[in-house]
Amino acid sequence: MAMNNLIKTWCVVAAATAMTACTTHYRLTNVSRTRLVVDARYDVQPDAQAEAFLAPYKHKVDSVMGPVVGYAAHDMAAQRPESDLSNLLPDILMWAAKDYGEKPQFAVYNVGGIRSALTKGMVTYGDVLAIAPFENKICFLTLTGDRVTELFEQIAHRGGEGVSHGVELTITSDGKLRSARLNGEPIDPRKTYRIATIDYLAQGNDGLRAFREYTNLNSPQEEANNTRFIIVDYFKSLYEQGLEVSAKVEGRIKIEN
């Protein structure tokens, strides 16, 4: 048994044990998670007793994490100011907008919320969960043009975030916004712009405080609206068409000194 699967299985078992061991005077007050770097060195001396204990649970965990949802055309990772994976995820939000009766003009996805990379080849549900492990849900909101410029200034200050196709930002190495265009046009302070993002950012988190000035919020909170399920749906949609998922760096955010 690979150590990665062993760790995943142990997490499920530990959570189940903790819940069943609780008596009525206990209540859950907080849920948190962290990521551990687990590599091949942990497989050098496998613990037979641990493997035997976890064996009954491995099949159930694998049945949830293991199904293939699509294929990645190449390795993809998230980094600032722009990367293939941080381009892909806001584009997926744009793709999903039709299912909510929305027509956003652009989308934003925070790089800090992308917690893993994609490896070329088959992609499982577990791979998507590693990328988007949080309970973030898609949402839509409206900002005035001046607030959009403010938002782009805050993105520049952070050195870049995931923005959808059509956004063109030029920023400086010290985090200043030099120019901003959307589909080839400058941002008009007199207009309003419809934006797709995640509810975590809509609250003004990760330094994107301009989002707090939104109007006309559409923020569905059912579990099916979690970004991981939307990402899975996108992969499955392409898979059914015989297509691989791909993205590329295309100059959405450029750094100029």
LOTORBA-899043 format. One record per residue (C-alpha): residue number from 1; residue in three letters; y, x, z. Coordinates in Angstrom, 3 decimals, always signed. Each point is the difference from the previous one (the first is absolute). Layout:
REM LOTORBA-899043
   pos   code         yy         xx         zz
   NUM    ALA          Y          X          Z
...
END
This chain:
REM LOTORBA-899043
   pos   code         yy         xx         zz
     1    MET     +0.000     +0.000     +0.000
     2    ALA     +3.420     +1.419     -0.983
     3    MET     +2.384     +0.436     +2.889
     4    ASN     +2.646     -2.183     -1.700
     5    ASN     -2.350     -2.994     +0.061
     6    LEU     -1.087     +0.892     +3.535
     7    ILE     +3.592     -0.098     +1.249
     8    LYS     +0.730     -3.307     -1.783
     9    THR     -3.140     -1.556     +1.425
    10    TRP     +0.733     +1.224     +3.509
    11    CYS     +3.492     -1.560     -0.175
    12    VAL     -1.482     -3.387     -0.874
    13    VAL     -2.650     +0.257     +2.730
    14    ALA     +2.525     +1.093     +2.613
    15    ALA     +2.316     -2.875     -0.833
    16    ALA     -2.826     -2.526     +0.169
    17    THR     -1.265     +1.417     +3.284
    18    ALA     +3.464     -0.095     +1.532
    19    MET     +0.467     -3.639     -0.943
    20    THR     -3.359     -1.176     +1.273
    21    ALA     +0.318     +1.945     +3.261
    22    CYS     +3.303     -1.645     +0.925
    23    THR     +0.015     -2.696     +2.622
    24    THR     +2.395     -2.921     +0.004
    25    HIS     +2.694     +1.695     +2.103
    26    TYR     +0.547     +2.633     -2.688
    27    ARG     +2.178     -0.539     -3.050
    28    LEU     +0.876     +2.075     -3.042
    29    THR     +3.566     +1.302     +0.229
    30    ASN     +0.162     +2.538     -2.802
    31    VAL     -1.894     +1.266     -3.051
    32    SER     +0.669     +3.431     -1.465
    33    ARG     -1.761     +2.456     -2.251
    34    THR     +0.212     +3.620     -0.987
    35    ARG     -1.548     +2.165     -2.722
    36    LEU     -2.267     +2.964     +0.697
    37    VAL     -0.723     +2.730     -2.511
    38    VAL     -3.772     -0.095     -0.438
    39    ASP     -1.547     +2.455     -2.432
    40    ALA     -3.363     +1.602     -0.797
    41    ARG     +0.041     +2.297     +3.031
    42    TYR     -0.982     -2.969     +2.155
    43    ASP     -3.191     -0.469     -2.069
    44    VAL     -1.315     +3.522     +0.678
    45    GLN     -1.751     -1.013     +3.233
    46    PRO     -0.650     -3.760     -0.139
    47    ASP     -0.739     -1.716     +3.303
    48    ALA     -3.340     -1.753     -0.461
    49    GLN     +0.477     -2.174     +3.088
    50    ALA     +3.386     -1.212     -1.196
    51    GLU     -1.384     -0.700     -3.474
    52    ALA     -2.826     -2.055     +1.468
    53    PHE     +2.383     -2.000     +2.193
    54    LEU     +2.329     -0.809     -2.877
    55    ALA     -2.655     -0.615     -2.671
    56    PRO     -0.235     -3.799     +0.573
    57    TYR     +3.745     -0.336     -0.559
    58    LYS     +0.310     +2.269     -3.039
    59    HIS     -1.227     -2.578     -2.504
    60    LYS     +2.570     -2.578     +1.139
    61    VAL     +2.868     +2.496     -0.147
    62    ASP     -1.077     +1.254     -3.430
    63    SER     -0.275     -3.582     -1.280
    64    VAL     +3.675     -0.532     +0.857
    65    MET     +1.429     +3.385     -0.984
    66    GLY     -2.319     +0.897     -2.872
    67    PRO     +0.532     -2.570     -2.791
    68    VAL     +1.675     +1.483     -3.070
    69    VAL     +3.238     -1.788     -0.932
    70    GLY     +1.060     +2.157     -2.949
    71    TYR     +0.402     +3.471     -1.452
    72    ALA     +2.802     +2.562     +0.227
    73    ALA     +0.743     +1.861     -3.209
    74    HIS     +1.066     +3.136     +1.882
    75    ASP     +0.767     +1.314     +3.474
    76    MET     +3.114     -1.592     +1.492
    77    ALA     +2.001     +0.893     +3.105
    78    ALA     +3.258     -1.111     +1.600
    79    GLN     +2.930     +2.336     +0.520
    80    ARG     +3.784     +0.081     -0.242
    81    PRO     +2.152     -0.285     -1.981
    82    GLU     -2.438     -1.577     -2.460
    83    SER     -3.743     +0.035     -0.617
    84    ASP     -2.649     -1.892     -1.912
    85    LEU     -1.349     -1.896     +3.023
    86    SER     +3.430     -0.869     +1.412
    87    ASN     +0.865     -1.363     -3.465
    88    LEU     -3.217     -1.988     -0.249
    89    LEU     +0.362     -2.030     +3.193
    90    PRO     +3.451     -1.529     -0.638
    91    ASP     -1.137     -0.741     -3.551
    92    ILE     -2.936     -1.903     +1.516
    93    LEU     +2.440     -2.058     +2.081
    94    MET     +1.836     -0.864     -3.219
    95    TRP     -3.305     -0.950     -1.630
    96    ALA     -0.889     -2.287     +2.919
    97    ALA     +3.366     -1.798     +0.023
    98    LYS     -1.164     -2.591     -2.529
    99    ASP     -2.532     -1.316     +2.506
   100    TYR     +2.897     -0.885     +2.318
   101    GLY     +2.208     -1.597     -2.628
   102    GLU     +2.334     +2.996     +0.208
   103    LYS     +1.777     +2.107     -2.626
   104    PRO     +1.393     +3.028     +1.854
   105    GLN     +2.120     +2.543     -1.813
   106    PHE     -1.495     +2.953     +1.846
   107    ALA     -2.277     +0.925     +2.903
   108    VAL     +0.009     +2.512     +2.843
   109    TYR     -3.028     +1.422     +1.869
   110    ASN     +0.430     +2.628     +2.723
   111    VAL     -1.736     +3.351     -0.483
   112    GLY     -0.738     +0.110     +3.739
   113    GLY     -2.123     -3.120     -0.346
   114    ILE     -2.309     +1.693     -2.525
   115    ARG     -2.540     +1.655     +2.274
   116    SER     -2.494     +1.518     -2.415
   117    ALA     -0.437     +1.190     -3.581
   118    LEU     -2.161     -1.292     -2.832
   119    THR     -2.724     +2.099     -1.577
   120    LYS     -0.919     -0.298     -3.662
   121    GLY     -2.963     -2.309     -0.537
   122    MET     -1.258     -3.089     +1.735
   123    VAL     +2.215     -1.542     +2.680
   124    THR     -1.508     -1.996     +2.855
   125    TYR     +1.528     -2.493     +2.395
   126    GLY     -0.201     +2.748     +2.623
   127    ASP     +2.140     +2.263     -2.204
   128    VAL     +2.669     -2.696     -0.279
   129    LEU     -0.118     -0.601     +3.744
   130    ALA     +0.616     +3.716     +0.558
   131    ILE     +3.088     -0.190     -2.224
   132    ALA     +1.396     -3.167     +1.605
   133    PRO     -1.456     -0.266     +3.524
   134    PHE     +2.857     -1.960     +1.534
   135    GLU     +0.532     -3.753     +0.201
   136    ASN     +2.948     +0.090     -2.397
   137    LYS     +0.449     -3.074     -2.189
   138    ILE     +1.813     -0.502     -3.257
   139    CYS     +3.388     -1.675     +0.154
   140    PHE     +2.968     -0.803     -2.213
   141    LEU     +3.684     -0.019     +0.828
   142    THR     +3.440     +0.057     -1.547
   143    LEU     +2.708     +2.649     +0.458
   144    THR     +3.503     +0.152     -1.402
   145    GLY     +0.799     +2.846     -2.366
   146    ASP     +1.962     +1.935     +2.604
   147    ARG     -2.939     -0.258     +2.411
   148    VAL     -2.344     +1.213     -2.748
   149    THR     +2.190     +3.071     -0.417
   150    GLU     -0.111     +0.465     +3.767
   151    LEU     -3.792     -0.307     -0.124
   152    PHE     -0.213     +2.668     -2.704
   153    GLU     +2.277     +2.244     +2.076
   154    GLN     -2.431     -0.355     +2.899
   155    ILE     -2.934     +0.770     -2.295
   156    ALA     +1.875     +3.112     -1.179
   157    HIS     +0.591     +1.028     +3.615
   158    ARG     -3.765     -0.140     +0.573
   159    GLY     -0.647     +2.135     -3.065
   160    GLY     -1.546     -2.865     -1.944
   161    GLU     -2.287     -2.989     +0.454
   162    GLY     -2.294     -1.942     -2.295
   163    VAL     +2.039     -1.989     -2.531
   164    SER     -1.210     -2.042     -2.945
   165    HIS     +0.309     +0.713     -3.706
   166    GLY     +3.573     -0.465     -1.224
   167    VAL     +1.683     +1.515     +3.055
   168    GLU     +1.790     +3.269     -0.787
   169    LEU     +1.494     +1.905     +2.917
   170    THR     +1.606     +3.412     -0.074
   171    ILE     +0.277     +1.569     +3.435
   172    THR     +1.014     +3.385     +1.380
   173    SER     -2.213     +2.376     +1.934
   174    ASP     +1.981     -0.794     +3.152
   175    GLY     -0.657     -3.741     -0.289
   176    LYS     +3.047     -1.410     -1.764
   177    LEU     -0.135     -2.677     -2.698
   178    ARG     +1.630     +1.220     -3.175
   179    SER     -0.786     -2.910     -2.328
   180    ALA     -2.072     -3.180     -0.095
   181    ARG     -1.063     -2.088     -2.964
   182    LEU     -2.374     -2.918     -0.456
   183    ASN     -1.532     -0.532     -3.433
   184    GLY     +2.693     +2.239     -1.433
   185    GLU     +2.911     -1.843     +1.611
   186    PRO     +2.129     +1.044     +2.971
   187    ILE     -0.237     -2.108     +3.146
   188    ASP     +2.581     -2.780     -0.111
   189    PRO     +1.473     -0.630     +3.474
   190    ARG     +0.850     -3.591     -0.993
   191    LYS     -3.572     -0.942     -0.916
   192    THR     -3.013     -0.803     +2.164
   193    TYR     -3.382     +1.657     -0.422
   194    ARG     -3.453     -1.334     +0.820
   195    ILE     -2.262     +2.642     +1.538
   196    ALA     -3.708     +0.224     +0.794
   197    THR     -0.953     +2.094     +3.017
   198    ILE     -2.045     -0.200     +3.206
   199    ASP     +0.997     -1.852     +3.141
   200    TYR     +0.148     +3.244     +1.999
   201    LEU     +2.826     +1.263     -2.207
   202    ALA     +1.716     -3.390     -0.152
   203    GLN     +0.567     +0.404     +3.738
   204    GLY     +2.064     +3.129     -0.691
   205    ASN     -2.637     +2.527     +1.044
   206    ASP     -0.444     +3.568     -1.319
   207    GLY     +3.762     +0.415     -0.190
   208    LEU     +0.458     -2.684     -2.680
   209    ARG     +2.478     -2.018     +2.049
   210    ALA     +1.605     -1.659     -3.035
   211    PHE     -3.006     -2.296     -0.196
   212    ARG     +1.193     -1.730     +3.170
   213    GLU     +2.817     -1.596     -2.009
   214    TYR     -2.447     -2.041     -2.087
   215    THR     +0.229     -3.655     -0.935
   216    ASN     -2.615     -2.432     -1.350
   217    LEU     -2.986     +1.706     +1.613
   218    ASN     -3.496     -0.913     -1.203
   219    SER     -2.404     +1.662     +2.437
   220    PRO     -3.487     -1.573     +0.051
   221    GLN     -1.881     +1.039     +3.122
   222    GLU     -3.584     -1.038     -0.764
   223    GLU     -2.499     +2.880     +0.057
   224    ALA     -0.653     -0.364     -3.732
   225    ASN     +3.524     +1.305     -0.624
   226    ASN     -0.744     +3.421     +1.540
   227    THR     +0.849     +2.737     -2.462
   228    ARG     -3.552     +1.353     +0.094
   229    PHE     -1.342     -3.255     -1.445
   230    ILE     +2.701     -0.058     -2.671
   231    ILE     -0.879     +3.582     -0.948
   232    VAL     -3.685     -0.968     -0.156
   233    ASP     +0.827     -2.989     -2.229
   234    TYR     +1.914     +2.277     -2.364
   235    PHE     -2.888     +2.467     -0.244
   236    LYS     -2.482     -2.821     -0.572
   237    SER     +2.197     -1.539     -2.689
   238    LEU     +0.020     +3.221     -2.004
   239    TYR     -3.694     +0.612     +0.686
   240    GLU     -0.867     -3.387     -1.492
   241    GLN     +1.898     +1.025     -3.128
   242    GLY     -1.883     +3.294     -0.192
   243    LEU     +3.119     +1.960     +0.920
   244    GLU     +0.611     +2.838     +2.452
   245    VAL     +2.965     +0.079     +2.373
   246    SER     +2.573     +2.611     -0.897
   247    ALA     +3.578     +0.938     +0.867
   248    LYS     +2.290     +2.901     -0.772
   249    VAL     +3.223     +1.664     +1.039
   250    GLU     +2.642     -1.194     -2.440
   251    GLY     +3.364     +0.968     +1.452
   252    ARG     +0.652     -2.996     +2.222
   253    ILE     +1.526     +2.286     +2.621
   254    LYS     +1.466     +3.332     -1.061
   255    ILE     +1.480     +2.705     +2.182
   256    GLU     +3.057     +1.804     -1.324
   257    ASN     +2.089     +2.560     +1.857
END
